[in-house]
């Protein structure tokens, strides 16, 4: 097999040859130049050179992908075709089949702090690198990988401060919003050939004073300006709008500092610690969002009220590491925490519907895109857990060790929007792609002579049925 460097050397050699032939052609070029002048069009040598590089780099990229597909042919075949037949004998349990591992020399000492699939190119995903150890803060990196080339990232950006979170814009998949350990936020534009972000906050323009734990793109504002939100340990939830090429900030909510009280629902005085750690916006109700905090509470907030919460859930005993709405059911959300638990909630009820104790701190939890009842969580003891509530309400269908080394911890998990795979990031800077076996992605069974109903209504009904079983008999 051919290594990347051989390809690189070959095409650098080709470039040098072209340079030399250009030198020889200089006299001819000068005559041509005079003629060009007559036509009124000047081609700078830099332009033609960059055109040549573009041509070669495109060909080299295709070559590199072909070489990679040959090198990892068995994995590519598994990704496409392998359906584990032994699932039939596993009593509804399933497994995760490791496929590719993505690693890059310069991220060895960094942890994967964020992962996100690209909404348009389903094989492309972004990875943010930084450190969760407050004593060992160094630089950060943003990489974009494609499953078509596991050996080398497509895009590489480095930053002075560690990256803590990222989000890719749904309608402009080349825009990546990023939050940093030093409290700044930035927008990277993949279309621009620069290593620097296109826009970045500053001390003058409302940067956070603590790490930014989550950023989320929102719909454009009334004037069609790009807009995203950020949440930080400094207790501020900030809306950032791109107005005339400048990031303008507005504080949406200030989770007040310790020792102060805040007007809560039904006139309750709330003691808040005000350290936001995670948040998520409702899929349909534009103004509604949830905020998880360091002390374990989850606040239900509205973009319209900056001084008041709509509700508060006494959710966890430790920091809420992730909170997210169900993609199908408008009332349901999930949360996970370092207190070892994953909890599923109906936002109109104060107590959780389901509680799962996973015997280790839970770093991340994610709903699947294909079923309202499937979710996956990762724990710091190196395990991934996949649940399907419609099959088993009490325990995971799969609990599997994904990272072997004792000193390594899993940090994040994400389901691919279309393929039956998940990506999992760890503290050593690696991202592993795994395929879900057939038992972990069961679709409704076809009955003879009957058409199978699929779609959101079915998914909502599935989850409703479960919630009704949990609720008290009087329908509360």
Secondary structure, 3 states (H helix, E strand, C coil): CCCHHHHHHHHHHHHHHHHHHHHHCHHHHHHHHHHHHHHCCCCCHHHHHHHHHHHHHHHHHHHHHHHHHHHCHHHHHHHHHCCCHHHHHCCCCCCEEEEEEECCHHHCCCEEEEEEECCCCCCEEEEEEECCCCCCCCCEEEEEEECCCCCCCCEEEEECCCEEEEEECCCCCCEEEEEECCCCEEEEECCCCCCCCCEECCCCCCCCCCCEEEEEEECCCCCCCCEEEEEECCCEEEEEEEECCEEEEEEEEECCCCCCEEECHHHCEEECCCCEEEEEECCCCCCEEEEEECCCEEEEEECCCCCCCCEEEECCCCCEEEEEECCCCCCEEEEEECCCEEEEEECCCCCCCEEEECCCCEEEEEECCCCCCEEEEEECCCEEEEEECCCCCCCCCEEEECCCCCCCCEEEEEECCCCCEEEEEECCCCEEEEEECHHHHCCCCCCCCCCCCCCHHHHHHHHHHHHHHHCCCCCC
